[in-house]
């Protein structure tokens, strides 16, 4: 349940956070490099196969011109009964290729229809085999890339490095029909292959070839009786076994040397000396098998125990190193604390002496003084909890606080009465990156490139705008106009009709910061802050920085401030546009800036990737306080009625006062 933990301040822990840079969430794809020679093959859960009881122990021998295809994935060729070729060697067989597998064996591919020229590798001029995408974006055979001499792409002369397998091209090639390799023969040129009408007539998809060719009736197999017989076709093996002259005695493994026909075998068994000991030999074989199985199990257990011992030794060594490091760190911190305590004691003594001196002066002059009022200190007053992802944007309207998050929602919080979540607005399909209000309307921009308009009174969706081709990074409003920033463009929309008025271009990067005043619009992109006239909608000035992309902008009556990727805040005079100061202190990107009027003057709050907020006095431009309560990067700020609200990557919104 969404709730507000009043006066509850989480304990700050020394955790390490890994986060994406705040701003437009441009998708990043992580690619796993596939090593040469490896392949991921998906095998169907059920494979139908043609079996013969007499062929269970056969050793399959492929013809001298082919082997089982390394491109194939087993599937049921029986599911394609209609794909059989005619028995004539006509023009329907267009192309024949020889592929070399990883074991340097030859695979024959005689295509039924001529392959599309786009499926030919530009290195070997043959249909792709195991296609991969290289670093320049082109596709080649994996073997061609590995064996290419200079490693340079023939299209754009850039270096080739395998990035990822091209699954789409592999699937397209896998759907092409070829003739069974046992239905092909070597052509007269001795290089290509043509259809042999006297052998296997089947045509099938490349992806289905292995199942058929492994059980093809026209495959040559060895006789199970010995090497004395010539290879025969699988479909003729039963006839061959009936007349084979190389039938061996079942007890040949016990040194019986009989070889003959099936009829001679029956006569031999009546006189074979091992036949009478058959039961004894069977029992001995079973015992030997059991013993061998037990030995294998023991070997596996020994290997497992060795591996466990090795892991335990590594873990023990790591624990010893970690313990040593922690002990050293504790000693260092202890010394540091002792030094700090001694410094504090000295400072306390000096302050005590100064107070005593002041008291003596006051008492000597008989001056009446009031109660000492120290400078007001900003503290965390509570935490809003409810979002299921980082909070990227905040916006205020009266006592209502709106927060946008990676969970694709906008939450509405009551900051005036019960500090509860009033409603969760759900309509976006991407991360909510920007919020702003104008009148009784709330505008929300998202990674889904849309701007959605909500009625603040009813908290219901009013309209939707297909705003940009890229994520909407930031929003602001002024003079009946809504300004939306994205990649290299700012679009201006009429707040009433929601029609596009014009586009501001000439920007060099993502527009991550937009602030509108009565007469000007300020936009931040890469190393620049542009100032636009709201009447003419033209750029009237450019402020340049040296701190990378501008992530935040704030305007005071006398200064322009911007927070940058390089951890600093640049300050310019608003009239002369001269650089007044560079504020340093943060150790991470300054994601957000906000101003607050206080009794002592204008204060500027800055939020950073380093998990902290800093309070800056604009009178002397120094940091007066550092606020650390968030457990993740602080991404956004909003101010209202003397309070500051901060949203962070730890999924919370904190209240400061």
C-alpha positions as CSV (number, residue, x, y, z in Angstrom):
1,X,0.0,0.0,0.0
2,X,1.2,3.5,-0.8
3,X,2.0,5.4,2.4
4,X,3.9,8.3,4.0
5,X,6.2,7.4,6.7
6,X,6.0,10.6,8.8
7,X,9.2,11.5,10.7
8,X,10.8,8.3,9.6
9,X,14.3,8.7,8.2
10,X,15.9,5.6,6.8
11,X,19.4,4.8,7.9
12,X,22.0,5.6,5.3
13,X,24.0,2.5,4.4
14,X,27.3,2.3,2.5
15,X,25.8,0.5,-0.4
16,X,27.0,0.7,-4.0
17,X,24.4,1.4,-6.7
18,X,24.6,0.7,-10.3
19,X,22.3,3.0,-12.3
20,X,21.6,4.3,-15.8
21,X,22.2,7.9,-16.6
22,X,19.1,10.0,-15.9
23,X,17.4,11.5,-18.9
24,X,16.0,10.0,-22.0
25,X,16.0,6.2,-21.7
26,X,17.6,5.2,-24.9
27,X,17.6,1.4,-25.1
28,X,21.0,-0.3,-24.9
29,X,21.4,-3.8,-26.2
30,X,23.9,-6.1,-24.6
31,X,25.3,-8.6,-27.1
32,X,26.9,-11.9,-26.1
33,X,29.8,-12.6,-28.4
34,X,29.5,-16.1,-30.0
35,X,32.8,-17.9,-30.1
36,X,33.7,-19.4,-33.5
37,X,32.7,-23.0,-33.8
38,X,29.8,-22.9,-31.3
39,X,26.2,-23.0,-32.1
40,X,22.9,-23.0,-30.2
41,X,20.5,-25.6,-31.7
42,X,16.9,-26.1,-30.5
43,X,15.8,-29.7,-30.8
44,X,12.1,-30.7,-31.0
45,X,10.7,-32.5,-28.0
46,X,9.6,-35.4,-30.1
47,X,11.3,-37.0,-33.1
48,X,9.7,-39.7,-35.1
49,X,12.2,-42.2,-36.5
50,X,12.1,-45.3,-38.7
51,X,13.4,-48.3,-36.8
52,X,14.2,-51.9,-37.6
53,X,14.7,-54.4,-34.9
54,X,17.6,-55.9,-36.7
55,X,19.4,-52.5,-37.1
56,X,19.6,-51.4,-33.5
57,X,23.4,-51.8,-33.4
58,X,24.2,-50.7,-36.9
59,X,27.1,-48.3,-37.5
60,X,26.0,-45.8,-40.2
61,X,28.4,-45.0,-43.0
62,X,27.8,-42.1,-45.2
63,X,28.7,-42.1,-48.9
64,X,32.1,-40.8,-49.7
65,X,30.7,-37.5,-51.0
66,X,28.5,-36.5,-48.1
67,X,27.9,-36.6,-44.4
68,X,25.0,-35.6,-42.1
69,X,24.3,-31.9,-42.4
70,X,25.7,-29.7,-39.6
71,X,23.1,-27.1,-40.6
72,X,20.0,-29.2,-39.8
73,X,17.8,-29.4,-36.7
74,X,15.9,-32.7,-36.3
75,X,12.2,-32.6,-36.9
76,X,9.6,-34.9,-38.4
77,X,10.0,-35.1,-42.1
78,X,6.9,-37.2,-42.2
79,X,5.0,-34.0,-41.5
80,X,5.9,-32.9,-45.1
81,X,4.6,-35.8,-47.2
82,X,3.7,-33.6,-50.1
83,X,7.3,-32.3,-50.7
84,X,8.7,-35.0,-53.0
85,X,10.4,-34.3,-56.2
86,X,9.7,-35.7,-59.6
87,X,11.9,-38.5,-60.9
88,X,13.1,-36.5,-63.9
89,X,16.3,-34.4,-63.9
90,X,14.6,-31.2,-65.2
91,X,15.1,-27.5,-64.7
92,X,13.4,-27.4,-61.3
93,X,16.8,-28.3,-59.6
94,X,18.6,-25.0,-59.9
95,X,21.6,-24.9,-57.7
96,X,23.9,-27.3,-56.0
97,X,26.3,-26.3,-53.2
98,X,28.9,-28.1,-51.1
99,X,29.1,-26.9,-47.5
100,X,32.1,-27.7,-45.2
101,X,31.0,-28.5,-41.6
102,X,33.1,-27.8,-38.5
103,X,34.5,-31.3,-38.8
104,X,35.7,-30.5,-42.4
105,X,33.1,-32.9,-43.9
106,X,31.1,-32.1,-46.9
107,X,27.4,-31.4,-46.9
108,X,25.5,-31.6,-50.2
109,X,22.7,-29.1,-50.9
110,X,20.9,-29.4,-54.2
111,X,18.1,-26.8,-54.0
112,X,14.7,-27.4,-55.6
113,X,14.3,-23.7,-56.4
114,X,17.0,-21.2,-57.1
115,X,17.9,-19.3,-53.9
116,X,17.5,-15.6,-53.6
117,X,20.7,-13.7,-54.4
118,X,20.4,-11.9,-51.1
119,X,21.1,-15.2,-49.3
120,X,24.6,-15.5,-50.9
121,X,27.7,-14.7,-48.8
122,X,29.9,-12.1,-50.5
123,X,33.0,-13.8,-49.4
124,X,32.4,-17.3,-50.7
125,X,29.6,-16.6,-53.2
126,X,27.5,-19.4,-51.8
127,X,24.3,-19.6,-49.8
128,X,25.0,-18.5,-46.2
129,X,26.1,-21.3,-43.9
130,X,25.9,-20.4,-40.2
131,X,25.3,-16.7,-41.0
132,X,26.7,-14.1,-38.5
133,X,26.4,-10.3,-38.2
134,X,29.9,-8.7,-38.0
135,X,30.8,-5.4,-36.3
136,X,30.1,-3.3,-39.4
137,X,26.5,-4.6,-39.7
138,X,26.9,-6.9,-42.7
139,X,26.2,-10.7,-42.7
140,X,28.7,-13.4,-43.7
141,X,29.3,-17.1,-43.1
142,X,31.0,-17.7,-39.8
143,X,33.7,-19.8,-41.4
144,X,34.3,-17.2,-44.1
145,X,34.9,-14.5,-41.4
146,X,37.2,-16.8,-39.5
147,X,39.2,-17.8,-42.6
148,X,39.3,-14.4,-44.3
149,X,42.9,-13.3,-44.6
150,X,42.9,-9.6,-44.0
151,X,39.7,-9.6,-41.8
152,X,38.3,-6.6,-43.8
153,X,34.7,-6.3,-44.9
154,X,34.6,-6.3,-48.8
155,X,31.6,-3.8,-48.7
156,X,32.9,-1.0,-46.6
157,X,36.5,-2.0,-45.9
158,X,36.0,-2.0,-42.1
159,X,37.4,-4.6,-39.7
160,X,35.2,-7.6,-39.3
161,X,34.5,-9.1,-35.9
162,X,31.7,-11.6,-35.2
163,X,29.0,-9.9,-33.0
164,X,26.0,-12.2,-33.0
165,X,24.4,-15.0,-35.1
166,X,21.9,-13.8,-37.7
167,X,18.9,-16.0,-36.6
168,X,16.5,-14.4,-39.1
169,X,18.7,-15.4,-42.1
170,X,19.3,-18.9,-40.6
171,X,15.6,-19.4,-40.3
172,X,14.9,-18.2,-43.8
173,X,17.6,-20.6,-45.3
174,X,16.2,-23.4,-43.1
175,X,12.8,-23.0,-44.8
176,X,14.3,-23.6,-48.3
177,X,13.7,-27.0,-50.0
178,X,16.6,-29.3,-51.0
179,X,16.9,-32.8,-52.3
180,X,18.0,-35.6,-50.0
181,X,21.8,-35.9,-50.3
182,X,21.3,-39.7,-50.9
183,X,19.3,-38.7,-54.0
184,X,22.2,-36.7,-55.5
185,X,25.3,-37.7,-57.4
186,X,28.5,-35.9,-58.5
187,X,28.2,-34.1,-61.7
188,X,30.5,-34.5,-64.7
189,X,32.5,-31.4,-63.7
190,X,33.5,-33.2,-60.5
191,X,32.6,-30.1,-58.4
192,X,28.8,-29.8,-58.3
193,X,26.0,-32.2,-57.6
194,X,22.9,-33.1,-59.6
195,X,19.8,-35.2,-58.9
196,X,20.1,-39.0,-59.3
197,X,16.6,-40.2,-60.3
198,X,17.5,-43.8,-59.4
199,X,18.0,-43.1,-55.7
200,X,16.1,-41.2,-52.9
201,X,13.3,-39.1,-54.4
202,X,12.5,-37.0,-51.3
203,X,12.7,-33.2,-51.1
204,X,12.6,-31.5,-47.7
205,X,13.5,-28.3,-45.9
206,X,17.1,-27.7,-44.9
207,X,16.0,-27.5,-41.2
208,X,14.4,-30.9,-41.5
209,X,17.1,-32.8,-43.4
210,X,18.9,-34.5,-40.5
211,X,15.9,-36.6,-39.3
212,X,15.3,-37.9,-42.8
213,X,18.9,-38.4,-43.9
214,X,19.8,-40.2,-40.7
215,X,17.2,-42.9,-41.5
216,X,17.1,-42.7,-45.3
217,X,16.6,-46.1,-47.0
218,X,19.3,-45.1,-49.6
219,X,22.0,-44.6,-47.0
220,X,24.9,-47.0,-47.2
221,X,25.5,-48.9,-44.0
222,X,28.0,-51.4,-42.8
223,X,27.0,-55.0,-42.3
224,X,26.8,-55.7,-38.5
225,X,28.5,-59.1,-39.0
226,X,31.9,-57.6,-39.8
227,X,34.2,-55.7,-42.2
228,X,34.3,-58.5,-44.8
229,X,31.0,-57.3,-46.4
230,X,30.7,-54.3,-48.7
231,X,28.4,-51.5,-47.5
232,X,24.8,-51.9,-48.6
233,X,21.7,-49.7,-48.8
234,X,19.7,-49.5,-45.6
235,X,16.6,-50.8,-47.4
236,X,18.5,-53.9,-48.5
237,X,20.1,-54.8,-45.2
238,X,17.6,-57.4,-44.2
239,X,18.0,-59.3,-47.4
240,X,21.7,-59.1,-47.1
241,X,21.7,-60.5,-43.5
242,X,19.8,-63.6,-44.8
243,X,22.6,-64.5,-47.2
244,X,25.6,-62.9,-45.4
245,X,28.7,-65.2,-45.1
246,X,30.2,-63.3,-42.2
247,X,27.8,-64.2,-39.4
248,X,29.8,-64.5,-36.2
249,X,29.1,-66.7,-33.2
250,X,27.3,-64.9,-30.3
251,X,30.2,-65.9,-28.1
252,X,32.9,-64.3,-30.3
253,X,33.8,-61.9,-27.4
254,X,34.8,-65.0,-25.5
255,X,37.3,-65.9,-28.3
256,X,35.0,-68.2,-30.4
257,X,36.3,-67.7,-33.9
258,X,33.4,-69.1,-35.9
259,X,32.4,-67.1,-39.1
260,X,29.8,-68.4,-41.6
261,X,26.2,-68.2,-42.8
262,X,23.1,-68.2,-40.6
263,X,22.4,-71.9,-41.3
264,X,26.0,-72.8,-40.4
265,X,25.6,-70.8,-37.2
266,X,22.8,-73.0,-36.0
267,X,24.9,-76.2,-36.5
268,X,27.9,-74.5,-34.8
269,X,25.9,-73.6,-31.7
270,X,25.1,-77.3,-31.1
271,X,28.8,-78.0,-30.6
272,X,30.2,-74.6,-29.4
273,X,31.9,-75.1,-26.0
274,X,30.7,-71.7,-24.8
275,X,27.0,-72.5,-25.4
276,X,26.9,-74.8,-22.4
277,X,28.4,-72.0,-20.2
278,X,26.0,-69.4,-21.6
279,X,24.1,-68.8,-18.3
280,X,27.4,-68.5,-16.3
281,X,28.8,-66.1,-18.9
282,X,25.7,-64.0,-18.8
283,X,25.9,-63.7,-15.0
284,X,29.6,-62.8,-15.2
285,X,28.9,-60.1,-17.7
286,X,26.1,-58.7,-15.5
287,X,28.5,-58.6,-12.5
288,X,31.2,-57.0,-14.6
289,X,28.7,-54.4,-15.8
290,X,27.6,-53.7,-12.2
291,X,31.2,-53.3,-11.1
292,X,32.0,-51.0,-13.9
293,X,28.9,-48.9,-13.1
294,X,30.0,-48.7,-9.4
295,X,33.5,-47.7,-10.4
296,X,32.1,-44.9,-12.6
297,X,29.9,-43.7,-9.8
298,X,32.9,-43.7,-7.4
299,X,35.0,-41.7,-9.9
300,X,32.2,-39.2,-10.3
301,X,31.9,-38.8,-6.5
302,X,35.7,-38.4,-6.2
303,X,35.6,-35.7,-8.9
304,X,32.7,-33.9,-7.2
305,X,34.5,-34.0,-3.8
306,X,37.7,-32.6,-5.4
307,X,35.8,-29.8,-7.0
308,X,34.0,-29.0,-3.7
309,X,37.3,-29.0,-1.9
310,X,38.8,-26.6,-4.5
311,X,35.8,-24.3,-4.1
312,X,36.0,-24.4,-0.4
313,X,39.7,-23.6,-0.5
314,X,39.0,-20.6,-2.8
315,X,36.2,-19.4,-0.6
316,X,38.4,-19.7,2.5
317,X,41.1,-17.7,0.8
318,X,38.6,-15.0,-0.2
319,X,37.3,-14.9,3.4
320,X,40.8,-14.5,4.8
321,X,41.5,-11.6,2.3
322,X,38.2,-10.0,3.1
323,X,38.7,-10.3,6.9
324,X,42.2,-8.7,6.6
325,X,40.8,-5.8,4.5
326,X,37.9,-5.2,7.0
327,X,40.3,-5.3,10.0
328,X,42.6,-2.8,8.2
329,X,39.5,-0.6,7.4
330,X,38.3,-0.8,11.1
331,X,41.7,0.3,12.3
332,X,41.9,3.1,9.9
333,X,38.4,4.3,10.8
334,X,39.2,4.0,14.5
335,X,42.2,6.2,14.1
336,X,40.2,8.7,12.1
337,X,37.5,8.8,14.7
338,X,40.0,9.4,17.5
339,X,41.6,12.2,15.5
340,X,38.1,13.8,14.9
341,X,37.2,13.5,18.6
342,X,40.5,15.3,19.6
343,X,39.8,18.0,17.1
344,X,36.3,18.5,18.4
345,X,37.6,18.7,21.9
346,X,40.0,21.4,20.9
347,X,37.3,23.3,19.1
348,X,35.0,23.0,22.0
349,X,37.7,24.4,24.3
350,X,38.2,27.4,22.0
351,X,34.4,28.1,21.7
352,X,34.0,27.8,25.5
353,X,36.8,30.4,26.0
354,X,35.2,32.7,23.4
355,X,31.7,32.4,25.1
356,X,33.3,33.1,28.4
357,X,35.0,36.2,27.0
358,X,31.7,37.4,25.4
359,X,29.8,36.9,28.6
360,X,32.4,39.0,30.5
361,X,32.0,41.8,28.0
362,X,28.2,41.7,28.1
363,X,28.1,41.6,31.9
364,X,30.6,44.4,32.1
365,X,28.5,46.6,29.9
366,X,25.2,45.6,31.6
367,X,23.6,44.7,28.2
368,X,20.3,42.7,28.1
369,X,20.3,40.0,25.4
370,X,17.5,37.8,24.1
371,X,17.4,34.1,23.4
372,X,20.0,32.8,20.8
373,X,18.3,31.8,17.6
374,X,20.7,29.6,15.5
375,X,20.4,29.4,11.7
376,X,17.5,27.3,10.6
377,X,18.6,23.8,9.6
378,X,16.8,21.8,6.9
379,X,15.8,18.3,8.0
380,X,14.1,15.3,6.4
381,X,10.5,15.3,7.7
382,X,9.2,12.1,6.1
383,X,9.1,9.7,3.1
384,X,6.5,8.8,0.5
385,X,6.6,5.1,-0.3
386,X,4.6,3.4,-3.0
387,X,6.4,3.4,-6.4
388,X,7.8,0.1,-7.8
389,X,10.6,1.8,-9.7
390,X,12.9,4.9,-9.6
391,X,11.2,8.3,-9.4
392,X,12.3,10.4,-12.3
393,X,10.1,13.5,-12.1
394,X,8.1,15.6,-9.6
395,X,5.6,18.4,-10.0
396,X,3.4,20.5,-7.6
397,X,-0.1,21.9,-7.9
398,X,-1.4,23.5,-4.7
399,X,-1.2,20.8,-2.0
400,X,-1.0,18.0,-4.6
401,X,2.4,16.4,-5.4
402,X,2.7,14.4,-8.7
403,X,5.5,11.8,-9.1
404,X,6.4,9.9,-12.3
405,X,8.3,6.6,-12.1
406,X,9.9,3.7,-14.1
407,X,6.8,1.7,-13.1
408,X,5.0,3.6,-15.8
409,X,2.6,5.4,-13.4
410,X,2.0,8.9,-12.0
411,X,1.1,9.0,-8.3
412,X,-0.9,11.8,-6.7
413,X,0.0,12.6,-3.1
414,X,-1.8,14.9,-0.6
415,X,0.8,17.1,1.1
416,X,-1.7,19.3,2.9
417,X,-3.7,16.9,5.2
418,X,-3.1,13.2,5.5
419,X,0.0,12.7,3.4
420,X,-1.5,9.8,1.6
421,X,-1.5,8.7,-2.1
422,X,-4.9,9.8,-3.5
423,X,-4.6,8.0,-6.8
424,X,-2.3,6.2,-9.2
425,X,-2.6,7.4,-12.8
426,X,-2.0,4.6,-15.3
427,X,-2.0,5.1,-19.0
428,X,1.6,5.3,-20.2
429,X,3.4,2.2,-21.7
430,X,6.9,3.5,-20.9
431,X,8.8,5.2,-18.1
432,X,7.4,8.5,-17.0
433,X,10.2,11.0,-17.5
434,X,8.6,14.5,-17.3
435,X,5.7,16.3,-15.6
436,X,4.3,19.9,-15.6
437,X,1.0,21.6,-14.8
438,X,-0.9,24.5,-16.4
439,X,-4.1,25.7,-15.0
440,X,-6.2,22.6,-14.0
441,X,-4.3,20.3,-16.3
442,X,-1.4,17.9,-15.7
443,X,0.9,17.0,-18.6
444,X,3.0,13.8,-18.4
445,X,5.8,12.8,-20.9
446,X,7.1,9.3,-21.2
447,X,9.5,7.0,-22.9
448,X,6.6,5.8,-25.0
449,X,7.0,9.2,-26.9
450,X,3.5,10.4,-25.8
451,X,2.2,13.3,-23.8
452,X,-0.9,12.5,-21.8
453,X,-3.2,15.3,-20.4
454,X,-5.0,14.8,-17.1
455,X,-7.7,16.9,-15.3
456,X,-6.3,17.8,-11.9
457,X,-9.8,18.2,-10.4
458,X,-11.1,14.8,-11.4
459,X,-7.7,13.1,-11.8
460,X,-8.9,11.5,-15.0
461,X,-7.3,11.3,-18.4
462,X,-8.4,14.0,-20.8
463,X,-6.4,13.6,-24.0
464,X,-3.3,12.1,-25.5
465,X,-0.7,13.4,-27.9
466,X,1.7,11.4,-30.1
467,X,4.4,14.0,-29.4
468,X,7.8,12.8,-30.6
469,X,9.6,10.0,-32.4
470,X,11.9,9.6,-29.4
471,X,11.2,9.7,-25.6
472,X,9.8,12.9,-24.1
473,X,12.6,14.0,-21.8
474,X,11.2,17.2,-20.2
475,X,8.1,19.4,-20.1
476,X,7.4,23.0,-19.1
477,X,4.5,25.5,-19.7
478,X,4.1,29.2,-20.2
479,X,1.8,31.7,-22.0
480,X,-0.7,29.1,-23.1
481,X,2.0,26.9,-24.5
482,X,3.4,23.5,-23.6
483,X,7.1,22.9,-24.4
484,X,8.3,19.3,-24.8
485,X,12.0,18.4,-25.2
486,X,13.3,15.2,-26.9
487,X,16.3,14.3,-29.2
488,X,17.6,17.6,-30.9
489,X,14.1,19.2,-30.9
490,X,11.7,21.2,-28.8
491,X,8.0,21.1,-29.8
492,X,5.5,23.8,-28.9
493,X,1.8,22.9,-28.3
494,X,-1.2,25.0,-27.8
495,X,-2.4,24.3,-24.2
496,X,-6.1,24.5,-25.2
497,X,-6.3,22.9,-28.6
498,X,-3.3,20.6,-28.1
499,X,-2.2,21.4,-31.7
500,X,1.4,21.6,-32.7
501,X,2.4,25.3,-33.1
502,X,6.0,25.0,-34.2
503,X,9.3,23.2,-33.6
504,X,12.5,24.7,-32.2
505,X,15.5,23.0,-33.9
506,X,19.3,23.5,-34.0
507,X,19.9,21.6,-30.8
508,X,22.9,19.3,-30.7
509,X,21.7,16.5,-28.3
510,X,19.0,15.4,-26.0
511,X,17.0,18.3,-24.5
512,X,17.2,17.2,-20.8
513,X,16.3,20.5,-19.2
514,X,13.6,23.1,-19.9
515,X,12.6,26.1,-17.8
516,X,10.1,28.8,-18.8
517,X,9.8,32.3,-17.3
518,X,7.5,35.1,-18.2
519,X,9.5,36.1,-21.3
520,X,12.0,33.4,-22.1
521,X,12.5,29.7,-22.4
522,X,15.8,28.1,-21.3
523,X,16.8,24.8,-22.8
524,X,19.8,22.6,-21.9
525,X,21.6,20.1,-24.2
526,X,25.2,19.1,-24.8
527,X,27.5,21.9,-23.3
528,X,25.0,24.6,-24.2
529,X,22.1,26.5,-22.6
530,X,19.9,28.2,-25.3
531,X,17.7,31.2,-24.4
532,X,14.5,31.5,-26.6
533,X,12.2,34.6,-26.9
534,X,8.6,33.5,-26.1
535,X,7.1,36.1,-28.4
536,X,9.2,35.5,-31.5
537,X,10.0,31.8,-30.6
538,X,13.6,32.5,-31.7
539,X,16.9,31.8,-30.0
540,X,18.3,35.1,-28.6
541,X,21.3,33.9,-26.7
542,X,23.6,30.8,-26.1
543,X,25.5,30.1,-23.0
544,X,28.3,27.6,-23.4
545,X,29.7,25.2,-20.7
546,X,32.6,22.8,-20.6
547,X,31.0,20.2,-18.3
548,X,29.3,17.8,-20.7
549,X,25.5,17.6,-21.1
550,X,23.3,20.0,-19.2
551,X,20.8,18.0,-17.1
552,X,19.1,20.8,-15.0
553,X,18.4,24.5,-15.1
554,X,17.2,26.9,-12.5
555,X,16.4,30.7,-12.7
556,X,16.6,33.3,-9.9
557,X,15.9,37.0,-10.2
558,X,19.6,37.6,-10.7
559,X,21.2,34.4,-11.9
560,X,20.9,31.5,-14.4
561,X,22.1,28.1,-13.0
562,X,22.7,24.8,-14.8
563,X,23.8,21.4,-13.5
564,X,26.0,19.3,-15.7
565,X,27.3,15.8,-16.3
566,X,30.7,16.8,-14.9
567,X,29.4,17.2,-11.3
568,X,29.4,21.1,-11.3
569,X,26.8,23.9,-11.3
570,X,27.6,26.9,-13.6
571,X,26.2,30.3,-12.6
572,X,25.7,33.3,-15.0
573,X,24.5,36.8,-14.4
574,X,21.0,37.0,-15.8
575,X,21.5,40.5,-17.3
576,X,25.0,40.4,-18.6
577,X,25.1,36.7,-19.3
578,X,28.6,36.6,-17.8
579,X,29.9,33.6,-15.9
580,X,29.7,34.5,-12.3
581,X,30.8,31.3,-10.5
582,X,31.2,27.5,-10.9
583,X,29.8,25.7,-7.8
584,X,31.7,22.5,-6.9
585,X,31.0,19.9,-4.3
586,X,29.0,17.1,-5.8
587,X,30.8,13.9,-6.9
588,X,28.2,12.9,-9.5
589,X,26.0,14.3,-12.2
590,X,23.8,17.2,-11.1
591,X,20.3,15.8,-12.1
592,X,18.0,18.6,-10.7
593,X,18.0,22.2,-9.4
594,X,15.3,24.0,-7.5
595,X,15.0,27.4,-5.9
596,X,13.4,28.3,-2.6
597,X,12.8,31.7,-1.0
598,X,13.7,31.8,2.7
599,X,13.9,34.5,5.4
600,X,17.7,34.6,4.9
601,X,17.5,34.9,1.1
602,X,17.2,32.7,-2.0
603,X,18.5,29.2,-1.6
604,X,19.2,26.8,-4.5
605,X,18.8,23.0,-3.9
606,X,20.8,20.6,-6.1
607,X,20.2,16.8,-6.5
608,X,22.9,14.5,-7.7
609,X,23.9,11.0,-8.7
610,X,26.1,10.9,-5.5
611,X,22.8,10.3,-3.5
612,X,22.9,13.8,-1.9
613,X,21.2,17.1,-2.0
614,X,23.1,20.3,-1.4
615,X,21.8,23.7,-0.2
616,X,23.5,26.8,-1.8
617,X,23.2,30.3,-0.5
618,X,23.0,32.7,-3.5
619,X,24.2,35.6,-1.4
620,X,27.7,34.3,-1.1
621,X,27.4,31.2,-3.4
622,X,28.6,28.6,-0.9
623,X,27.1,25.3,0.2
624,X,25.5,25.7,3.5
625,X,24.2,22.2,4.1
626,X,24.5,18.7,2.6
627,X,21.5,16.4,2.9
628,X,22.1,12.6,2.7
629,X,19.1,10.4,3.3
630,X,18.4,8.7,0.0
631,X,19.9,5.3,-0.8
632,X,20.1,5.9,-4.5
633,X,20.8,8.7,-7.0
634,X,18.5,11.8,-6.4
635,X,16.9,12.4,-9.8
636,X,14.3,15.2,-9.4
637,X,13.2,18.1,-7.1
638,X,10.1,20.2,-6.5
639,X,9.4,23.0,-4.0
640,X,6.2,24.3,-2.4
641,X,5.4,26.5,0.7
642,X,8.8,26.3,2.2
643,X,9.2,22.5,1.6
644,X,11.4,20.6,-0.8
645,X,10.5,17.3,-2.3
646,X,13.1,15.0,-3.7
647,X,12.6,11.8,-5.8
648,X,15.3,9.2,-6.2
649,X,16.3,5.8,-7.7
650,X,15.5,4.1,-4.3
651,X,11.8,4.4,-5.4
652,X,10.9,7.0,-2.7
653,X,10.1,10.7,-2.4
654,X,11.4,12.5,0.7
655,X,10.1,15.8,2.2
656,X,12.6,18.4,3.5
657,X,11.8,21.5,5.6
